[in-house]
Amino acid sequence: MKDPVLDFMEYLSVERNASVNTSLGYLRDLRQFEGFLHPDGVPSAENGGLALLSVTEADVIAFVYWLHGGCKKVTAARKLSSVRSFYRFLVRKGRVSGNPAELIPAPKVEKCLPPVLSVEEAECLVQAPATIDNAAGGGAIKTLLRDLAILEVLYSSGVRVSELTGLDIDDVDLFEGTIKVLGKGGKERIAYLGGHARASVGAYLTIRCEVHGALFTGPRGGRLTPRTVQRLVKRYVLASGINKTPTPHALRHTFATHLLDAGVDLRSIQEMLGHSKLSTTQRYTRVSTASLMQAYDRAHPRAHLKVKVKGGR
């Protein structure tokens, strides 16, 4: 009998078109669950995953309690979600009669949003490479131009770091100010570049003298990894003296928040971020109640009460 976990992985890849990272995340969570059920280390390959087909609600509850002792609530919630999705799949396939994780509540997770930079802080960060001494030579100048382009693109377009590192030169249209992005689930979308980002990318491509291949590369010509970009952002945060710890994802969050503060509607921001659900976009944006009330007062036709007083008073 085919291992149900591998069957689920095939479903994620073929039918759900899940990304490699998403599939690997599910695989790690489910193998950990299987390891919890079999602390003696009996691998799934020896029993065809049959033990997973006889799991009870008590087994899943015990797994969640076990997770509480070794990981954060958000991690425990994600792992429970992986188990729940796995058994929903098995129910649809008729391999189990019910989902043992369906009624188990997820741990309450505090909403922890990335820090939002002010407009001044964001400008200070993206301009940080331009303030560094270029006396080290041509190679250093090329790297600084690349770093400047990376920071400008992250803030200007709001793309995910994995989307940024996946860009090819052919995906960039500097004339239109757009980039073709491959997002989660293999979905393509168009992201936009502002004037500063277009100028920075153009300067970087000019010094590279290439017309094809990965957009952002390292010293040896290989495509940059998300981890490298994370370290790059951290380095320029320190160089700019910002008293926050933003990541590439925080720049995405900052992009969305600044657009919302400027009056861009949520649906448009949802499209720019590549979110399939509006509720996801709402979690990425943080606006003060005062800002919302001001927008309401400006926009709604019946926000203000006009009182007519008898007798002309």
Contacts in CASP RR format, 6 or more apart in sequence:
PFRMAT RR
TARGET T0000
AUTHOR 0000-0000-0000
METHOD contacts of the structure
MODEL  1
MKDPVLDFMEYLSVERNASVNTSLGYLRDLRQFEGFLHPDGVPSAENGGL
ALLSVTEADVIAFVYWLHGGCKKVTAARKLSSVRSFYRFLVRKGRVSGNP
AELIPAPKVEKCLPPVLSVEEAECLVQAPATIDNAAGGGAIKTLLRDLAI
LEVLYSSGVRVSELTGLDIDDVDLFEGTIKVLGKGGKERIAYLGGHARAS
VGAYLTIRCEVHGALFTGPRGGRLTPRTVQRLVKRYVLASGINKTPTPHA
LRHTFATHLLDAGVDLRSIQEMLGHSKLSTTQRYTRVSTASLMQAYDRAH
PRAHLKVKVKGGR
1 48 0 8 1.000
1 49 0 8 1.000
1 50 0 8 1.000
2 48 0 8 1.000
3 44 0 8 1.000
3 45 0 8 1.000
3 48 0 8 1.000
3 49 0 8 1.000
4 48 0 8 1.000
4 49 0 8 1.000
4 52 0 8 1.000
4 53 0 8 1.000
4 86 0 8 1.000
4 90 0 8 1.000
4 95 0 8 1.000
5 27 0 8 1.000
5 30 0 8 1.000
5 31 0 8 1.000
5 34 0 8 1.000
5 44 0 8 1.000
5 49 0 8 1.000
5 52 0 8 1.000
5 86 0 8 1.000
7 89 0 8 1.000
7 93 0 8 1.000
8 26 0 8 1.000
8 30 0 8 1.000
8 86 0 8 1.000
8 89 0 8 1.000
8 90 0 8 1.000
9 23 0 8 1.000
9 26 0 8 1.000
9 27 0 8 1.000
11 89 0 8 1.000
12 18 0 8 1.000
12 22 0 8 1.000
12 23 0 8 1.000
12 26 0 8 1.000
13 23 0 8 1.000
16 185 0 8 1.000
17 185 0 8 1.000
17 186 0 8 1.000
18 26 0 8 1.000
18 185 0 8 1.000
19 183 0 8 1.000
19 184 0 8 1.000
19 185 0 8 1.000
19 186 0 8 1.000
21 162 0 8 1.000
22 184 0 8 1.000
22 185 0 8 1.000
25 82 0 8 1.000
26 82 0 8 1.000
26 85 0 8 1.000
26 86 0 8 1.000
29 78 0 8 1.000
29 79 0 8 1.000
29 82 0 8 1.000
29 83 0 8 1.000
30 82 0 8 1.000
30 83 0 8 1.000
30 86 0 8 1.000
31 44 0 8 1.000
32 79 0 8 1.000
33 63 0 8 1.000
33 79 0 8 1.000
33 82 0 8 1.000
33 83 0 8 1.000
34 44 0 8 1.000
34 49 0 8 1.000
34 51 0 8 1.000
34 52 0 8 1.000
35 41 0 8 1.000
36 62 0 8 1.000
36 63 0 8 1.000
36 66 0 8 1.000
37 51 0 8 1.000
37 52 0 8 1.000
37 55 0 8 1.000
37 59 0 8 1.000
37 63 0 8 1.000
38 51 0 8 1.000
42 51 0 8 1.000
44 52 0 8 1.000
53 90 0 8 1.000
53 95 0 8 1.000
53 96 0 8 1.000
55 87 0 8 1.000
55 100 0 8 1.000
56 100 0 8 1.000
57 100 0 8 1.000
57 101 0 8 1.000
57 103 0 8 1.000
57 104 0 8 1.000
59 100 0 8 1.000
60 80 0 8 1.000
60 83 0 8 1.000
60 100 0 8 1.000
60 101 0 8 1.000
60 104 0 8 1.000
61 104 0 8 1.000
63 79 0 8 1.000
63 80 0 8 1.000
63 83 0 8 1.000
64 76 0 8 1.000
64 80 0 8 1.000
64 104 0 8 1.000
64 107 0 8 1.000
67 75 0 8 1.000
67 76 0 8 1.000
67 79 0 8 1.000
67 80 0 8 1.000
68 76 0 8 1.000
68 107 0 8 1.000
71 79 0 8 1.000
73 107 0 8 1.000
73 108 0 8 1.000
73 109 0 8 1.000
73 110 0 8 1.000
74 109 0 8 1.000
74 112 0 8 1.000
76 106 0 8 1.000
76 107 0 8 1.000
77 106 0 8 1.000
77 107 0 8 1.000
77 109 0 8 1.000
80 101 0 8 1.000
80 104 0 8 1.000
80 106 0 8 1.000
80 107 0 8 1.000
81 106 0 8 1.000
83 101 0 8 1.000
84 99 0 8 1.000
84 101 0 8 1.000
84 102 0 8 1.000
84 104 0 8 1.000
87 96 0 8 1.000
87 98 0 8 1.000
87 99 0 8 1.000
87 100 0 8 1.000
87 101 0 8 1.000
87 102 0 8 1.000
88 99 0 8 1.000
88 102 0 8 1.000
90 96 0 8 1.000
90 99 0 8 1.000
91 97 0 8 1.000
91 98 0 8 1.000
91 99 0 8 1.000
111 283 0 8 1.000
113 253 0 8 1.000
113 283 0 8 1.000
113 284 0 8 1.000
113 286 0 8 1.000
114 246 0 8 1.000
114 247 0 8 1.000
114 249 0 8 1.000
114 250 0 8 1.000
114 252 0 8 1.000
114 253 0 8 1.000
115 244 0 8 1.000
115 245 0 8 1.000
115 246 0 8 1.000
115 250 0 8 1.000
115 253 0 8 1.000
116 250 0 8 1.000
116 253 0 8 1.000
116 254 0 8 1.000
116 257 0 8 1.000
116 286 0 8 1.000
117 125 0 8 1.000
117 242 0 8 1.000
117 244 0 8 1.000
117 246 0 8 1.000
117 250 0 8 1.000
117 251 0 8 1.000
117 254 0 8 1.000
119 258 0 8 1.000
121 240 0 8 1.000
121 242 0 8 1.000
121 244 0 8 1.000
122 155 0 8 1.000
122 251 0 8 1.000
122 254 0 8 1.000
122 258 0 8 1.000
124 240 0 8 1.000
124 241 0 8 1.000
124 242 0 8 1.000
125 151 0 8 1.000
125 155 0 8 1.000
125 233 0 8 1.000
125 236 0 8 1.000
125 237 0 8 1.000
125 240 0 8 1.000
125 242 0 8 1.000
125 246 0 8 1.000
125 251 0 8 1.000
126 148 0 8 1.000
126 151 0 8 1.000
126 152 0 8 1.000
126 154 0 8 1.000
126 155 0 8 1.000
126 196 0 8 1.000
127 148 0 8 1.000
127 240 0 8 1.000
128 151 0 8 1.000
128 236 0 8 1.000
128 237 0 8 1.000
128 239 0 8 1.000
128 240 0 8 1.000
129 144 0 8 1.000
129 145 0 8 1.000
129 147 0 8 1.000
129 148 0 8 1.000
129 151 0 8 1.000
129 236 0 8 1.000
130 144 0 8 1.000
130 148 0 8 1.000
131 239 0 8 1.000
131 240 0 8 1.000
132 144 0 8 1.000
132 239 0 8 1.000
134 140 0 8 1.000
134 141 0 8 1.000
134 144 0 8 1.000
141 207 0 8 1.000
142 204 0 8 1.000
142 207 0 8 1.000
142 208 0 8 1.000
143 219 0 8 1.000
145 200 0 8 1.000
145 203 0 8 1.000
145 204 0 8 1.000
145 207 0 8 1.000
146 204 0 8 1.000
146 216 0 8 1.000
146 217 0 8 1.000
146 218 0 8 1.000
147 232 0 8 1.000
147 236 0 8 1.000
148 200 0 8 1.000
148 203 0 8 1.000
148 204 0 8 1.000
149 197 0 8 1.000
149 200 0 8 1.000
149 201 0 8 1.000
149 202 0 8 1.000
149 203 0 8 1.000
149 204 0 8 1.000
149 216 0 8 1.000
150 164 0 8 1.000
150 216 0 8 1.000
150 224 0 8 1.000
150 229 0 8 1.000
150 232 0 8 1.000
151 233 0 8 1.000
151 236 0 8 1.000
151 251 0 8 1.000
152 193 0 8 1.000
152 196 0 8 1.000
152 197 0 8 1.000
152 200 0 8 1.000
152 201 0 8 1.000
153 159 0 8 1.000
153 164 0 8 1.000
153 179 0 8 1.000
153 193 0 8 1.000
153 197 0 8 1.000
153 200 0 8 1.000
153 201 0 8 1.000
154 161 0 8 1.000
154 164 0 8 1.000
154 233 0 8 1.000
154 248 0 8 1.000
154 251 0 8 1.000
154 252 0 8 1.000
154 255 0 8 1.000
155 197 0 8 1.000
155 251 0 8 1.000
155 254 0 8 1.000
155 255 0 8 1.000
156 192 0 8 1.000
156 193 0 8 1.000
156 194 0 8 1.000
156 195 0 8 1.000
156 196 0 8 1.000
156 197 0 8 1.000
156 255 0 8 1.000
157 179 0 8 1.000
157 181 0 8 1.000
157 191 0 8 1.000
157 192 0 8 1.000
157 193 0 8 1.000
157 197 0 8 1.000
157 255 0 8 1.000
157 272 0 8 1.000
158 191 0 8 1.000
158 251 0 8 1.000
158 252 0 8 1.000
158 255 0 8 1.000
158 256 0 8 1.000
158 272 0 8 1.000
158 273 0 8 1.000
159 179 0 8 1.000
159 181 0 8 1.000
159 191 0 8 1.000
159 252 0 8 1.000
160 183 0 8 1.000
160 184 0 8 1.000
160 248 0 8 1.000
160 249 0 8 1.000
160 252 0 8 1.000
161 226 0 8 1.000
161 229 0 8 1.000
161 230 0 8 1.000
161 248 0 8 1.000
161 249 0 8 1.000
162 183 0 8 1.000
162 226 0 8 1.000
163 181 0 8 1.000
163 182 0 8 1.000
163 183 0 8 1.000
163 191 0 8 1.000
164 216 0 8 1.000
164 229 0 8 1.000
164 248 0 8 1.000
165 216 0 8 1.000
165 223 0 8 1.000
165 224 0 8 1.000
165 225 0 8 1.000
165 226 0 8 1.000
165 228 0 8 1.000
165 229 0 8 1.000
166 182 0 8 1.000
166 214 0 8 1.000
166 215 0 8 1.000
166 223 0 8 1.000
167 179 0 8 1.000
167 181 0 8 1.000
167 214 0 8 1.000
167 215 0 8 1.000
167 216 0 8 1.000
168 212 0 8 1.000
168 213 0 8 1.000
168 214 0 8 1.000
168 215 0 8 1.000
169 205 0 8 1.000
169 210 0 8 1.000
169 211 0 8 1.000
169 212 0 8 1.000
169 213 0 8 1.000
169 214 0 8 1.000
169 215 0 8 1.000
170 212 0 8 1.000
170 213 0 8 1.000
171 179 0 8 1.000
171 180 0 8 1.000
171 181 0 8 1.000
171 215 0 8 1.000
172 178 0 8 1.000
172 179 0 8 1.000
172 201 0 8 1.000
172 205 0 8 1.000
172 215 0 8 1.000
173 179 0 8 1.000
173 180 0 8 1.000
174 193 0 8 1.000
174 198 0 8 1.000
174 201 0 8 1.000
174 202 0 8 1.000
174 205 0 8 1.000
177 192 0 8 1.000
177 193 0 8 1.000
177 194 0 8 1.000
177 195 0 8 1.000
177 198 0 8 1.000
178 190 0 8 1.000
178 191 0 8 1.000
178 192 0 8 1.000
178 193 0 8 1.000
179 190 0 8 1.000
179 191 0 8 1.000
179 192 0 8 1.000
179 193 0 8 1.000
180 188 0 8 1.000
180 189 0 8 1.000
180 190 0 8 1.000
181 188 0 8 1.000
181 189 0 8 1.000
181 190 0 8 1.000
181 191 0 8 1.000
182 188 0 8 1.000
183 189 0 8 1.000
183 274 0 8 1.000
184 274 0 8 1.000
187 274 0 8 1.000
189 271 0 8 1.000
189 274 0 8 1.000
191 272 0 8 1.000
192 272 0 8 1.000
193 201 0 8 1.000
201 215 0 8 1.000
214 221 0 8 1.000
214 222 0 8 1.000
214 223 0 8 1.000
214 224 0 8 1.000
216 223 0 8 1.000
216 224 0 8 1.000
216 229 0 8 1.000
217 223 0 8 1.000
217 224 0 8 1.000
218 224 0 8 1.000
218 228 0 8 1.000
226 248 0 8 1.000
229 248 0 8 1.000
230 247 0 8 1.000
230 248 0 8 1.000
233 246 0 8 1.000
233 247 0 8 1.000
233 248 0 8 1.000
233 251 0 8 1.000
234 245 0 8 1.000
234 247 0 8 1.000
237 244 0 8 1.000
237 245 0 8 1.000
237 246 0 8 1.000
244 250 0 8 1.000
246 254 0 8 1.000
252 273 0 8 1.000
252 284 0 8 1.000
253 284 0 8 1.000
253 286 0 8 1.000
256 269 0 8 1.000
256 272 0 8 1.000
256 273 0 8 1.000
256 281 0 8 1.000
256 284 0 8 1.000
256 285 0 8 1.000
257 284 0 8 1.000
257 285 0 8 1.000
257 286 0 8 1.000
257 287 0 8 1.000
259 268 0 8 1.000
259 269 0 8 1.000
259 272 0 8 1.000
260 266 0 8 1.000
260 269 0 8 1.000
260 285 0 8 1.000
260 287 0 8 1.000
261 287 0 8 1.000
261 291 0 8 1.000
263 295 0 8 1.000
266 278 0 8 1.000
266 281 0 8 1.000
266 282 0 8 1.000
266 285 0 8 1.000
267 278 0 8 1.000
269 281 0 8 1.000
269 284 0 8 1.000
269 285 0 8 1.000
270 278 0 8 1.000
270 280 0 8 1.000
270 281 0 8 1.000
273 280 0 8 1.000
273 281 0 8 1.000
273 284 0 8 1.000
275 281 0 8 1.000
275 284 0 8 1.000
296 303 0 8 1.000
297 303 0 8 1.000
297 304 0 8 1.000
END
